Amino acid sequence: MSRLLAVIKILPEDDGVDLELLKNGLREALPKGNKDLYIHKIVEEEIAFGLKALKVFVIMPGVFEGGTQPVEDAFSKVKGVGQVDVEIVQTLPG
């Protein structure tokens, strides 16, 4: 079975959002029940003037009902999330 990597950029509501709490919320929000759907890593990215975004690297099955939409929807409901953008989706080797 093929696997995909989705890189999803999360912009916080404002610069007062605790990024560690936001990271934990994103980990908890990921849809459950599929062992092939998980967060590989979360990286902080400087935007400007001290504002940071999070890049969430999600590993998912090659065939996943709804594509990235269920993940985007789950992330957008997390407290402190201002915007959710899928940057790239690519097939992983192997």
Buried (B, 14 or more C-beta within 10 A) or exposed (E): EEBBBBBBBBBBEEEEBEBEEBBEBBEEBBEEEEEEBEBEEBEEEEEEEEEBBBBBBBBBBEEBEEBBEBBBEBBEEBEBBEEBEBEEBEEEEE
